Amino acid sequence: MWSYEYTVTTTATATAVFATWADVTGWRAWNTDVGKAEIDGPFAAGSTITMTTLDGGEVVLRLAEVEPDRLFVDEATMPGMIVRTVHRLAAADGKTEVTYRMEITGDGAAEVGPMITGDFPETMAALVAHAEAR
C-alpha cells in the first residue's frame, strides 16, 4: 500500500470546512482540477460523486464514511487499484486542522500516488481560504 498525508491549519470552523466539502457542486470554486462535480444523493455514506476533471477525465467517488463536522472518506476504483482518501477535521488551539490522507492499494500505486497528491498543498490552501470566507 502507498500512502500520503498532508495537514493544514485554518481559522475556519470545522462546520465551515465540512460545509465546503458537502457543497459538491461548488468544488470547482476551490479545486482547480475540477471542471464539474455532481452527487447522486445527500452527502452521506453510500452516495456517489462524479467528478469531471478539466481535461475531460471522469472520476467516480463512493462516499464510504461521513461524520458531519469531523470527516468523510471517499473511495475510487481504478484499473488494478483502489484509491481511498480520508478527509479529517480536528480542533487545534482554537483553530481547525484539516488532514487529507490518501491510501492506494494495487499495482502501480507508487507511480500513481504522487501524481494524484501533488496538488494537495495548493488544493487544501484554496479549500481553507474558501471555508474562511463562508
N, CA, C and O atoms as CSV, one atom per row, in Angstrom:
chain,resi,resn,atom,element,x,y,z
A,1,MET,N,N,0.839,-1.183,0.000
A,1,MET,CA,C,0.000,0.000,0.000
A,1,MET,C,C,0.881,1.243,0.000
A,1,MET,O,O,1.890,1.305,0.703
A,2,TRP,N,N,0.492,2.219,-0.788
A,2,TRP,CA,C,1.146,3.508,-0.836
A,2,TRP,C,C,0.271,4.492,-0.081
A,2,TRP,O,O,-0.953,4.427,-0.197
A,3,SER,N,N,0.860,5.408,0.695
A,3,SER,CA,C,0.051,6.406,1.405
A,3,SER,C,C,0.774,7.743,1.459
A,3,SER,O,O,1.997,7.821,1.342
A,4,TYR,N,N,-0.013,8.782,1.637
A,4,TYR,CA,C,0.494,10.147,1.742
A,4,TYR,C,C,-0.491,10.923,2.600
A,4,TYR,O,O,-1.704,10.734,2.499
A,5,GLU,N,N,0.046,11.806,3.454
A,5,GLU,CA,C,-0.821,12.608,4.327
A,5,GLU,C,C,-0.315,14.038,4.346
A,5,GLU,O,O,0.891,14.282,4.360
A,6,TYR,N,N,-1.254,14.986,4.347
A,6,TYR,CA,C,-0.912,16.398,4.378
A,6,TYR,C,C,-1.921,17.116,5.265
A,6,TYR,O,O,-3.118,16.837,5.198
A,7,THR,N,N,-1.440,18.046,6.100
A,7,THR,CA,C,-2.306,18.762,7.037
A,7,THR,C,C,-2.074,20.264,6.919
A,7,THR,O,O,-0.941,20.720,6.765
A,8,VAL,N,N,-3.165,21.028,6.995
A,8,VAL,CA,C,-3.106,22.485,7.088
A,8,VAL,C,C,-3.943,22.902,8.295
A,8,VAL,O,O,-4.809,22.158,8.754
A,9,THR,N,N,-3.671,24.089,8.792
A,9,THR,CA,C,-4.432,24.640,9.910
A,9,THR,C,C,-5.137,25.892,9.426
A,9,THR,O,O,-4.583,26.668,8.648
A,10,THR,N,N,-6.378,26.083,9.898
A,10,THR,CA,C,-7.189,27.205,9.454
A,10,THR,C,C,-7.949,27.837,10.618
A,10,THR,O,O,-8.165,27.209,11.654
A,11,THR,N,N,-8.345,29.083,10.422
A,11,THR,CA,C,-9.215,29.755,11.392
A,11,THR,C,C,-10.677,29.416,11.142
A,11,THR,O,O,-11.534,29.720,11.971
A,12,ALA,N,N,-10.967,28.792,10.009
A,12,ALA,CA,C,-12.347,28.380,9.713
A,12,ALA,C,C,-12.769,27.293,10.697
A,12,ALA,O,O,-11.954,26.480,11.134
A,13,THR,N,N,-14.037,27.293,11.033
A,13,THR,CA,C,-14.549,26.257,11.924
A,13,THR,C,C,-14.659,24.933,11.170
A,13,THR,O,O,-14.687,24.902,9.940
A,14,ALA,N,N,-14.720,23.852,11.927
A,14,ALA,CA,C,-14.931,22.539,11.311
A,14,ALA,C,C,-16.247,22.534,10.535
A,14,ALA,O,O,-16.342,21.917,9.474
A,15,THR,N,N,-17.254,23.218,11.060
A,15,THR,CA,C,-18.548,23.286,10.379
A,15,THR,C,C,-18.417,23.964,9.019
A,15,THR,O,O,-19.020,23.519,8.043
A,16,ALA,N,N,-17.634,25.036,8.949
A,16,ALA,CA,C,-17.457,25.750,7.679
A,16,ALA,C,C,-16.684,24.901,6.674
A,16,ALA,O,O,-17.033,24.873,5.494
A,17,VAL,N,N,-15.644,24.212,7.123
A,17,VAL,CA,C,-14.879,23.357,6.208
A,17,VAL,C,C,-15.754,22.211,5.719
A,17,VAL,O,O,-15.776,21.901,4.528
A,18,PHE,N,N,-16.474,21.585,6.646
A,18,PHE,CA,C,-17.321,20.466,6.251
A,18,PHE,C,C,-18.402,20.923,5.268
A,18,PHE,O,O,-18.709,20.212,4.311
A,19,ALA,N,N,-18.973,22.094,5.498
A,19,ALA,CA,C,-19.993,22.622,4.575
A,19,ALA,C,C,-19.405,22.851,3.184
A,19,ALA,O,O,-20.089,22.655,2.179
A,20,THR,N,N,-18.144,23.263,3.126
A,20,THR,CA,C,-17.467,23.456,1.845
A,20,THR,C,C,-17.307,22.117,1.130
A,20,THR,O,O,-17.509,22.026,-0.081
A,21,TRP,N,N,-16.944,21.083,1.879
A,21,TRP,CA,C,-16.858,19.743,1.285
A,21,TRP,C,C,-18.222,19.259,0.816
A,21,TRP,O,O,-18.351,18.729,-0.288
A,22,ALA,N,N,-19.230,19.437,1.646
A,22,ALA,CA,C,-20.568,18.907,1.356
A,22,ALA,C,C,-21.232,19.597,0.164
A,22,ALA,O,O,-22.154,19.047,-0.436
A,23,ASP,N,N,-20.770,20.788,-0.176
A,23,ASP,CA,C,-21.281,21.514,-1.342
A,23,ASP,C,C,-20.550,21.009,-2.587
A,23,ASP,O,O,-19.727,21.717,-3.168
A,24,VAL,N,N,-20.857,19.798,-2.976
A,24,VAL,CA,C,-20.127,19.111,-4.047
A,24,VAL,C,C,-20.160,19.903,-5.353
A,24,VAL,O,O,-19.137,20.009,-6.030
A,25,THR,N,N,-21.301,20.452,-5.714
A,25,THR,CA,C,-21.373,21.197,-6.973
A,25,THR,C,C,-20.520,22.464,-6.931
A,25,THR,O,O,-20.230,23.039,-7.980
A,26,GLY,N,N,-20.115,22.906,-5.748
A,26,GLY,CA,C,-19.265,24.078,-5.595
A,26,GLY,C,C,-17.776,23.768,-5.521
A,26,GLY,O,O,-16.972,24.684,-5.349
A,27,TRP,N,N,-17.386,22.498,-5.647
A,27,TRP,CA,C,-15.965,22.136,-5.544
A,27,TRP,C,C,-15.086,22.891,-6.525
A,27,TRP,O,O,-13.923,23.178,-6.240
A,28,ARG,N,N,-15.644,23.207,-7.671
A,28,ARG,CA,C,-14.848,23.890,-8.708
A,28,ARG,C,C,-14.330,25.245,-8.218
A,28,ARG,O,O,-13.301,25.722,-8.696
A,29,ALA,N,N,-15.036,25.866,-7.269
A,29,ALA,CA,C,-14.634,27.181,-6.763
A,29,ALA,C,C,-13.295,27.155,-6.031
A,29,ALA,O,O,-12.612,28.175,-5.948
A,30,TRP,N,N,-12.920,25.995,-5.502
A,30,TRP,CA,C,-11.648,25.925,-4.754
A,30,TRP,C,C,-10.708,24.814,-5.230
A,30,TRP,O,O,-9.553,24.769,-4.806
A,31,ASN,N,N,-11.173,23.932,-6.088
A,31,ASN,CA,C,-10.324,22.858,-6.602
A,31,ASN,C,C,-10.121,23.079,-8.095
A,31,ASN,O,O,-11.023,22.834,-8.896
A,32,THR,N,N,-8.944,23.540,-8.456
A,32,THR,CA,C,-8.698,23.941,-9.842
A,32,THR,C,C,-8.665,22.783,-10.832
A,32,THR,O,O,-8.682,23.016,-12.041
A,33,ASP,N,N,-8.619,21.545,-10.355
A,33,ASP,CA,C,-8.649,20.385,-11.248
A,33,ASP,C,C,-10.062,19.982,-11.634
A,33,ASP,O,O,-10.249,19.200,-12.566
A,34,VAL,N,N,-11.061,20.506,-10.930
A,34,VAL,CA,C,-12.447,20.081,-11.127
A,34,VAL,C,C,-13.136,20.959,-12.161
A,34,VAL,O,O,-13.206,22.180,-12.015
A,35,GLY,N,N,-13.643,20.317,-13.207
A,35,GLY,CA,C,-14.462,21.008,-14.184
A,35,GLY,C,C,-15.914,21.016,-13.747
A,35,GLY,O,O,-16.633,21.998,-13.931
A,36,LYS,N,N,-16.336,19.886,-13.156
A,36,LYS,CA,C,-17.714,19.737,-12.689
A,36,LYS,C,C,-17.744,18.599,-11.675
A,36,LYS,O,O,-17.013,17.618,-11.808
A,37,ALA,N,N,-18.593,18.738,-10.664
A,37,ALA,CA,C,-18.792,17.663,-9.690
A,37,ALA,C,C,-20.275,17.583,-9.353
A,37,ALA,O,O,-20.940,18.597,-9.139
A,38,GLU,N,N,-20.772,16.359,-9.310
A,38,GLU,CA,C,-22.191,16.119,-9.013
A,38,GLU,C,C,-22.300,14.957,-8.035
A,38,GLU,O,O,-21.469,14.049,-8.038
A,39,ILE,N,N,-23.330,14.997,-7.199
A,39,ILE,CA,C,-23.565,13.915,-6.248
A,39,ILE,C,C,-24.940,13.338,-6.514
A,39,ILE,O,O,-25.858,14.069,-6.886
A,40,ASP,N,N,-25.095,12.027,-6.328
A,40,ASP,CA,C,-26.355,11.358,-6.654
A,40,ASP,C,C,-27.346,11.314,-5.493
A,40,ASP,O,O,-28.372,10.640,-5.594
A,41,GLY,N,N,-27.073,11.997,-4.424
A,41,GLY,CA,C,-27.963,11.999,-3.261
A,41,GLY,C,C,-27.401,12.923,-2.213
A,41,GLY,O,O,-26.698,13.877,-2.544
A,42,PRO,N,N,-27.698,12.661,-0.939
A,42,PRO,CA,C,-27.152,13.516,0.117
A,42,PRO,C,C,-25.661,13.251,0.311
A,42,PRO,O,O,-25.140,12.230,-0.138
A,43,PHE,N,N,-24.986,14.169,0.979
A,43,PHE,CA,C,-23.574,13.978,1.302
A,43,PHE,C,C,-23.535,13.026,2.494
A,43,PHE,O,O,-23.404,13.441,3.646
A,44,ALA,N,N,-23.653,11.727,2.178
A,44,ALA,CA,C,-23.761,10.685,3.199
A,44,ALA,C,C,-23.168,9.396,2.647
A,44,ALA,O,O,-23.058,9.210,1.435
A,45,ALA,N,N,-22.790,8.514,3.562
A,45,ALA,CA,C,-22.232,7.224,3.152
A,45,ALA,C,C,-23.160,6.541,2.166
A,45,ALA,O,O,-24.376,6.504,2.353
A,46,GLY,N,N,-22.562,5.997,1.108
A,46,GLY,CA,C,-23.315,5.298,0.070
A,46,GLY,C,C,-23.592,6.135,-1.159
A,46,GLY,O,O,-23.838,5.586,-2.233
A,47,SER,N,N,-23.558,7.454,-1.029
A,47,SER,CA,C,-23.774,8.312,-2.194
A,47,SER,C,C,-22.535,8.281,-3.089
A,47,SER,O,O,-21.435,7.948,-2.647
A,48,THR,N,N,-22.744,8.636,-4.352
A,48,THR,CA,C,-21.669,8.629,-5.334
A,48,THR,C,C,-21.479,10.029,-5.897
A,48,THR,O,O,-22.439,10.716,-6.246
A,49,ILE,N,N,-20.224,10.430,-5.977
A,49,ILE,CA,C,-19.862,11.720,-6.563
A,49,ILE,C,C,-19.184,11.435,-7.900
A,49,ILE,O,O,-18.278,10.606,-7.983
A,50,THR,N,N,-19.628,12.125,-8.937
A,50,THR,CA,C,-18.984,12.035,-10.241
A,50,THR,C,C,-18.280,13.355,-10.479
A,50,THR,O,O,-18.908,14.411,-10.553
A,51,MET,N,N,-16.972,13.275,-10.595
A,51,MET,CA,C,-16.148,14.459,-10.774
A,51,MET,C,C,-15.524,14.410,-12.166
A,51,MET,O,O,-14.893,13.421,-12.540
A,52,THR,N,N,-15.707,15.474,-12.917
A,52,THR,CA,C,-15.101,15.593,-14.237
A,52,THR,C,C,-13.936,16.567,-14.123
A,52,THR,O,O,-14.104,17.696,-13.661
A,53,THR,N,N,-12.770,16.129,-14.542
A,53,THR,CA,C,-11.592,16.979,-14.474
A,53,THR,C,C,-11.566,17.936,-15.659
A,53,THR,O,O,-12.297,17.761,-16.634
A,54,LEU,N,N,-10.727,18.933,-15.560
A,54,LEU,CA,C,-10.636,19.919,-16.640
A,54,LEU,C,C,-10.196,19.308,-17.960
A,54,LEU,O,O,-10.538,19.819,-19.026
A,55,ASP,N,N,-9.440,18.219,-17.896
A,55,ASP,CA,C,-9.002,17.572,-19.137
A,55,ASP,C,C,-10.037,16.575,-19.665
A,55,ASP,O,O,-9.769,15.851,-20.624
A,56,GLY,N,N,-11.223,16.537,-19.038
A,56,GLY,CA,C,-12.305,15.683,-19.513
A,56,GLY,C,C,-12.365,14.306,-18.897
A,56,GLY,O,O,-13.276,13.536,-19.199
A,57,GLY,N,N,-11.415,13.979,-18.042
A,57,GLY,CA,C,-11.457,12.686,-17.360
A,57,GLY,C,C,-12.580,12.647,-16.332
A,57,GLY,O,O,-13.012,13.680,-15.822
A,58,GLU,N,N,-13.032,11.463,-16.046
A,58,GLU,CA,C,-14.122,11.312,-15.076
A,58,GLU,C,C,-13.677,10.383,-13.945
A,58,GLU,O,O,-13.112,9.315,-14.184
A,59,VAL,N,N,-13.940,10.808,-12.726
A,59,VAL,CA,C,-13.618,10.020,-11.547
A,59,VAL,C,C,-14.902,9.825,-10.763
A,59,VAL,O,O,-15.615,10.787,-10.473
A,60,VAL,N,N,-15.196,8.579,-10.421
A,60,VAL,CA,C,-16.379,8.275,-9.612
A,60,VAL,C,C,-15.902,7.940,-8.204
A,60,VAL,O,O,-15.097,7.030,-8.004
A,61,LEU,N,N,-16.408,8.687,-7.239
A,61,LEU,CA,C,-16.051,8.514,-5.839
A,61,LEU,C,C,-17.271,8.015,-5.071
A,61,LEU,O,O,-18.353,8.595,-5.172
A,62,ARG,N,N,-17.099,6.955,-4.313
A,62,ARG,CA,C,-18.174,6.478,-3.434
A,62,ARG,C,C,-17.858,6.955,-2.032
A,62,ARG,O,O,-16.757,6.745,-1.524
A,63,LEU,N,N,-18.842,7.606,-1.405
A,63,LEU,CA,C,-18.653,8.034,-0.024
A,63,LEU,C,C,-18.774,6.811,0.872
A,63,LEU,O,O,-19.859,6.249,1.021
A,64,ALA,N,N,-17.659,6.401,1.468
A,64,ALA,CA,C,-17.622,5.208,2.298
A,64,ALA,C,C,-18.001,5.514,3.738
A,64,ALA,O,O,-18.562,4.666,4.432
A,65,GLU,N,N,-17.694,6.728,4.186
A,65,GLU,CA,C,-17.970,7.117,5.570
A,65,GLU,C,C,-18.127,8.628,5.618
A,65,GLU,O,O,-17.361,9.359,4.991
A,66,VAL,N,N,-19.122,9.096,6.365
A,66,VAL,CA,C,-19.332,10.531,6.532
A,66,VAL,C,C,-19.748,10.783,7.979
A,66,VAL,O,O,-20.723,10.208,8.464
A,67,GLU,N,N,-19.002,11.644,8.659
A,67,GLU,CA,C,-19.331,12.090,10.006
A,67,GLU,C,C,-19.308,13.608,9.974
A,67,GLU,O,O,-18.229,14.202,9.965
A,68,PRO,N,N,-20.484,14.260,9.956
A,68,PRO,CA,C,-20.540,15.721,9.829
A,68,PRO,C,C,-19.603,16.433,10.803
A,68,PRO,O,O,-19.487,16.071,11.974
A,69,ASP,N,N,-18.948,17.450,10.275
A,69,ASP,CA,C,-18.016,18.303,11.006
A,69,ASP,C,C,-16.792,17.560,11.538
A,69,ASP,O,O,-16.037,18.109,12.340
A,70,ARG,N,N,-16.592,16.318,11.101
A,70,ARG,CA,C,-15.445,15.539,11.573
A,70,ARG,C,C,-14.641,14.912,10.433
A,70,ARG,O,O,-13.422,15.074,10.373
A,71,LEU,N,N,-15.323,14.191,9.523
A,71,LEU,CA,C,-14.578,13.544,8.445
A,71,LEU,C,C,-15.495,13.028,7.356
A,71,LEU,O,O,-16.702,12.870,7.541
A,72,PHE,N,N,-14.878,12.772,6.211
A,72,PHE,CA,C,-15.512,11.942,5.196
A,72,PHE,C,C,-14.418,11.153,4.492
A,72,PHE,O,O,-13.271,11.590,4.394
A,73,VAL,N,N,-14.806,9.978,4.005
A,73,VAL,CA,C,-13.891,9.082,3.322
A,73,VAL,C,C,-14.507,8.752,1.973
A,73,VAL,O,O,-15.666,8.346,1.891
A,74,ASP,N,N,-13.723,8.928,0.920
A,74,ASP,CA,C,-14.197,8.517,-0.405
A,74,ASP,C,C,-13.280,7.455,-0.965
A,74,ASP,O,O,-12.099,7.380,-0.626
A,75,GLU,N,N,-13.852,6.632,-1.832
A,75,GLU,CA,C,-13.104,5.556,-2.478
A,75,GLU,C,C,-13.374,5.587,-3.973
A,75,GLU,O,O,-14.509,5.760,-4.418
A,76,ALA,N,N,-12.312,5.416,-4.730
A,76,ALA,CA,C,-12.417,5.328,-6.184
A,76,ALA,C,C,-11.728,4.043,-6.621
A,76,ALA,O,O,-10.659,3.695,-6.119
A,77,THR,N,N,-12.345,3.353,-7.549
A,77,THR,CA,C,-11.753,2.140,-8.107
A,77,THR,C,C,-11.194,2.487,-9.477
A,77,THR,O,O,-11.896,3.000,-10.349
A,78,MET,N,N,-9.908,2.191,-9.639
A,78,MET,CA,C,-9.243,2.404,-10.918
A,78,MET,C,C,-8.749,1.040,-11.391
A,78,MET,O,O,-8.674,0.111,-10.587
A,79,PRO,N,N,-8.420,0.897,-12.634
A,79,PRO,CA,C,-7.936,-0.404,-13.099
A,79,PRO,C,C,-6.782,-0.930,-12.228
A,79,PRO,O,O,-5.702,-0.339,-12.198
A,80,GLY,N,N,-7.015,-2.020,-11.538
A,80,GLY,CA,C,-5.989,-2.658,-10.732
A,80,GLY,C,C,-5.693,-2.028,-9.391
A,80,GLY,O,O,-4.781,-2.472,-8.694
A,81,MET,N,N,-6.448,-0.992,-9.005
A,81,MET,CA,C,-6.167,-0.355,-7.719
A,81,MET,C,C,-7.402,0.305,-7.110
A,81,MET,O,O,-8.387,0.588,-7.791
A,82,ILE,N,N,-7.310,0.535,-5.812
A,82,ILE,CA,C,-8.347,1.252,-5.067
A,82,ILE,C,C,-7.685,2.462,-4.426
A,82,ILE,O,O,-6.645,2.349,-3.778
A,83,VAL,N,N,-8.303,3.621,-4.617
A,83,VAL,CA,C,-7.805,4.873,-4.057
A,83,VAL,C,C,-8.784,5.308,-2.974
A,83,VAL,O,O,-9.961,5.550,-3.242
A,84,ARG,N,N,-8.282,5.403,-1.757
A,84,ARG,CA,C,-9.114,5.772,-0.601
A,84,ARG,C,C,-8.541,7.058,-0.007
A,84,ARG,O,O,-7.351,7.135,0.300
A,85,THR,N,N,-9.402,8.067,0.151
A,85,THR,CA,C,-8.956,9.333,0.720
A,85,THR,C,C,-9.777,9.650,1.958
A,85,THR,O,O,-11.007,9.687,1.915
A,86,VAL,N,N,-9.075,9.877,3.061
A,86,VAL,CA,C,-9.695,10.272,4.321
A,86,VAL,C,C,-9.500,11.775,4.456
A,86,VAL,O,O,-8.376,12.274,4.390
A,87,HIS,N,N,-10.604,12.494,4.645
A,87,HIS,CA,C,-10.587,13.949,4.843
A,87,HIS,C,C,-11.022,14.162,6.295
A,87,HIS,O,O,-12.180,13.917,6.633
A,88,ARG,N,N,-10.111,14.614,7.152
A,88,ARG,CA,C,-10.376,14.661,8.589
A,88,ARG,C,C,-10.218,16.078,9.137
A,88,ARG,O,O,-9.356,16.840,8.700
A,89,LEU,N,N,-11.082,16.412,10.115
A,89,LEU,CA,C,-11.030,17.697,10.809
A,89,LEU,C,C,-10.766,17.456,12.289
A,89,LEU,O,O,-11.299,16.513,12.876
A,90,ALA,N,N,-9.938,18.316,12.892
A,90,ALA,CA,C,-9.656,18.202,14.326
A,90,ALA,C,C,-9.423,19.593,14.897
A,90,ALA,O,O,-8.843,20.456,14.237
A,91,ALA,N,N,-9.878,19.804,16.127
A,91,ALA,CA,C,-9.633,21.068,16.820
A,91,ALA,C,C,-8.160,21.144,17.205
A,91,ALA,O,O,-7.549,20.150,17.597
A,92,ALA,N,N,-7.598,22.369,17.082
A,92,ALA,CA,C,-6.188,22.569,17.410
A,92,ALA,C,C,-5.968,24.001,17.899
A,92,ALA,O,O,-5.846,24.921,17.091
A,93,ASP,N,N,-5.917,24.188,19.214
A,93,ASP,CA,C,-5.649,25.512,19.803
A,93,ASP,C,C,-6.558,26.605,19.254
A,93,ASP,O,O,-6.085,27.671,18.859
A,94,GLY,N,N,-7.853,26.345,19.228
A,94,GLY,CA,C,-8.810,27.327,18.749
A,94,GLY,C,C,-8.908,27.424,17.243
A,94,GLY,O,O,-9.639,28.267,16.723
A,95,LYS,N,N,-8.194,26.587,16.545
A,95,LYS,CA,C,-8.243,26.550,15.084
A,95,LYS,C,C,-8.691,25.158,14.655
A,95,LYS,O,O,-9.027,24.319,15.491
A,96,THR,N,N,-8.692,24.925,13.373
A,96,THR,CA,C,-9.088,23.622,12.837
A,96,THR,C,C,-7.962,23.059,11.987
A,96,THR,O,O,-7.449,23.728,11.090
A,97,GLU,N,N,-7.583,21.824,12.279
A,97,GLU,CA,C,-6.625,21.113,11.430
A,97,GLU,C,C,-7.406,20.330,10.388
A,97,GLU,O,O,-8.370,19.634,10.709
A,98,VAL,N,N,-6.985,20.452,9.149
A,98,VAL,CA,C,-7.594,19.740,8.035
A,98,VAL,C,C,-6.536,18.791,7.488
A,98,VAL,O,O,-5.462,19.221,7.067
A,99,THR,N,N,-6.846,17.499,7.499
A,99,THR,CA,C,-5.890,16.496,7.029
A,99,THR,C,C,-6.497,15.679,5.910
A,99,THR,O,O,-7.631,15.209,6.007
A,100,TYR,N,N,-5.729,15.516,4.848
A,100,TYR,CA,C,-6.073,14.584,3.780
A,100,TYR,C,C,-5.071,13.434,3.876
A,100,TYR,O,O,-3.862,13.657,3.952
A,101,ARG,N,N,-5.578,12.218,3.872
A,101,ARG,CA,C,-4.716,11.036,3.845
A,101,ARG,C,C,-5.190,10.147,2.696
A,101,ARG,O,O,-6.331,9.688,2.680
A,102,MET,N,N,-4.299,9.914,1.742
A,102,MET,CA,C,-4.627,9.044,0.621
A,102,MET,C,C,-3.901,7.727,0.784
A,102,MET,O,O,-2.711,7.689,1.098
A,103,GLU,N,N,-4.639,6.638,0.564
A,103,GLU,CA,C,-4.084,5.290,0.602
A,103,GLU,C,C,-4.463,4.612,-0.699
A,103,GLU,O,O,-5.633,4.576,-1.078
A,104,ILE,N,N,-3.457,4.071,-1.383
A,104,ILE,CA,C,-3.711,3.405,-2.659
A,104,ILE,C,C,-3.186,1.980,-2.566
A,104,ILE,O,O,-2.034,1.753,-2.195
A,105,THR,N,N,-4.032,1.037,-2.904
A,105,THR,CA,C,-3.622,-0.358,-2.963
A,105,THR,C,C,-3.728,-0.838,-4.403
A,105,THR,O,O,-4.614,-0.425,-5.151
A,106,GLY,N,N,-2.801,-1.723,-4.777
A,106,GLY,CA,C,-2.838,-2.295,-6.109
A,106,GLY,C,C,-1.593,-1.971,-6.907
A,106,GLY,O,O,-0.734,-1.199,-6.480
A,107,ASP,N,N,-1.521,-2.574,-8.066
A,107,ASP,CA,C,-0.377,-2.391,-8.957
A,107,ASP,C,C,-0.282,-0.949,-9.430
A,107,ASP,O,O,-1.280,-0.359,-9.844
A,108,GLY,N,N,0.896,-0.393,-9.371
A,108,GLY,CA,C,1.112,0.962,-9.860
A,108,GLY,C,C,0.828,2.053,-8.849
A,108,GLY,O,O,0.922,3.236,-9.177
A,109,ALA,N,N,0.481,1.677,-7.617
A,109,ALA,CA,C,0.124,2.678,-6.601
A,109,ALA,C,C,1.247,3.679,-6.377
A,109,ALA,O,O,0.990,4.877,-6.266
A,110,ALA,N,N,2.483,3.210,-6.310
A,110,ALA,CA,C,3.619,4.093,-6.042
A,110,ALA,C,C,3.871,5.081,-7.179
A,110,ALA,O,O,4.439,6.149,-6.950
A,111,GLU,N,N,3.462,4.744,-8.385
A,111,GLU,CA,C,3.622,5.656,-9.514
A,111,GLU,C,C,2.462,6.644,-9.597
A,111,GLU,O,O,2.670,7.825,-9.875
A,112,VAL,N,N,1.246,6.168,-9.358
A,112,VAL,CA,C,0.048,6.995,-9.483
A,112,VAL,C,C,-0.114,7.948,-8.301
A,112,VAL,O,O,-0.532,9.093,-8.475
A,113,GLY,N,N,0.215,7.478,-7.107
A,113,GLY,CA,C,0.002,8.263,-5.894
A,113,GLY,C,C,0.573,9.666,-5.933
A,113,GLY,O,O,-0.161,10.623,-5.687
A,114,PRO,N,N,1.864,9.828,-6.236
A,114,PRO,CA,C,2.424,11.177,-6.276
A,114,PRO,C,C,1.776,12.082,-7.317
A,114,PRO,O,O,1.711,13.296,-7.125
A,115,MET,N,N,1.303,11.513,-8.404
A,115,MET,CA,C,0.620,12.323,-9.422
A,115,MET,C,C,-0.709,12.850,-8.887
A,115,MET,O,O,-1.072,13.998,-9.143
A,116,ILE,N,N,-1.435,12.009,-8.142
A,116,ILE,CA,C,-2.745,12.410,-7.621
A,116,ILE,C,C,-2.600,13.406,-6.477
A,116,ILE,O,O,-3.387,14.348,-6.378
A,117,THR,N,N,-1.616,13.216,-5.619
A,117,THR,CA,C,-1.490,14.032,-4.409
A,117,THR,C,C,-0.597,15.261,-4.583
A,117,THR,O,O,-0.469,16.066,-3.660
A,118,GLY,N,N,0.008,15.409,-5.734
A,118,GLY,CA,C,0.943,16.509,-5.951
A,118,GLY,C,C,0.358,17.884,-5.706
A,118,GLY,O,O,1.085,18.810,-5.346
A,119,ASP,N,N,-0.944,18.034,-5.896
A,119,ASP,CA,C,-1.562,19.345,-5.700
A,119,ASP,C,C,-2.251,19.497,-4.339
A,119,ASP,O,O,-2.945,20.489,-4.115
A,120,PHE,N,N,-2.073,18.536,-3.431
A,120,PHE,CA,C,-2.723,18.640,-2.121
A,120,PHE,C,C,-2.439,19.984,-1.438
A,120,PHE,O,O,-3.383,20.611,-0.957
A,121,PRO,N,N,-1.189,20.458,-1.370
A,121,PRO,CA,C,-0.946,21.731,-0.686
A,121,PRO,C,C,-1.748,22.900,-1.274
A,121,PRO,O,O,-2.352,23.673,-0.529
A,122,GLU,N,N,-1.754,23.029,-2.593
A,122,GLU,CA,C,-2.487,24.126,-3.229
A,122,GLU,C,C,-3.998,23.963,-3.074
A,122,GLU,O,O,-4.704,24.924,-2.768
A,123,THR,N,N,-4.485,22.750,-3.284
A,123,THR,CA,C,-5.926,22.493,-3.181
A,123,THR,C,C,-6.420,22.741,-1.764
A,123,THR,O,O,-7.471,23.351,-1.567
A,124,MET,N,N,-5.665,22.271,-0.777
A,124,MET,CA,C,-6.102,22.448,0.598
A,124,MET,C,C,-6.011,23.909,1.045
A,124,MET,O,O,-6.834,24.360,1.842
A,125,ALA,N,N,-5.023,24.652,0.543
A,125,ALA,CA,C,-4.944,26.084,0.838
A,125,ALA,C,C,-6.168,26.802,0.282
A,125,ALA,O,O,-6.734,27.673,0.941
A,126,ALA,N,N,-6.575,26.435,-0.930
A,126,ALA,CA,C,-7.766,27.046,-1.539
A,126,ALA,C,C,-9.027,26.630,-0.785
A,126,ALA,O,O,-9.929,27.446,-0.595
A,127,LEU,N,N,-9.100,25.381,-0.357
A,127,LEU,CA,C,-10.238,24.889,0.426
A,127,LEU,C,C,-10.413,25.721,1.694
A,127,LEU,O,O,-11.508,26.213,1.966
A,128,VAL,N,N,-9.339,25.880,2.472
A,128,VAL,CA,C,-9.487,26.589,3.736
A,128,VAL,C,C,-9.755,28.079,3.507
A,128,VAL,O,O,-10.481,28.697,4.285
A,129,ALA,N,N,-9.182,28.660,2.456
A,129,ALA,CA,C,-9.482,30.062,2.141
A,129,ALA,C,C,-10.969,30.222,1.830
A,129,ALA,O,O,-11.606,31.184,2.260
A,130,HIS,N,N,-11.510,29.268,1.077
A,130,HIS,CA,C,-12.933,29.297,0.736
A,130,HIS,C,C,-13.784,29.136,2.003
A,130,HIS,O,O,-14.776,29.844,2.177
A,131,ALA,N,N,-13.399,28.212,2.881
A,131,ALA,CA,C,-14.142,27.995,4.126
A,131,ALA,C,C,-14.046,29.202,5.048
A,131,ALA,O,O,-15.022,29.546,5.715
A,132,GLU,N,N,-12.895,29.844,5.098
A,132,GLU,CA,C,-12.724,31.034,5.939
A,132,GLU,C,C,-13.624,32.176,5.468
A,132,GLU,O,O,-14.043,33.004,6.276
A,133,ALA,N,N,-13.922,32.226,4.179
A,133,ALA,CA,C,-14.758,33.292,3.607
A,133,ALA,C,C,-16.255,33.014,3.764
A,133,ALA,O,O,-17.072,33.888,3.474
A,134,ARG,N,N,-16.627,31.822,4.215
A,134,ARG,CA,C,-18.045,31.469,4.351
A,134,ARG,C,C,-18.728,32.337,5.378
A,134,ARG,O,O,-19.925,32.180,5.622
